[in-house]
Amino acid sequence: MPKAASKESQTLPASYEEALAELEQLVSRLESGQLPLDELLSGYQRGAVLLAFCQERLQAVEDQIKVLDEGTLKPWSGQEL
């Protein structure tokens, strides 16, 4: 029978930046190949939670930009301010 999700995998970060930083650290640990199998699985699960959180935040910002741009999402060149 599967274990219940840990508190860490259920806790959401306070911000997109925190989630991204944690996700980057987690990916680095997973890619190291030095984690035991149980930790790999819990790390993967936590990564999925963080990825979904980041995607939701980015979608929310995109939706706000569409409203500000009167319903049309315009390409961003990085130079327009």
Helices and strands as residue ranges (DSSP letters): H 7-10, H 16-32, H 37-68
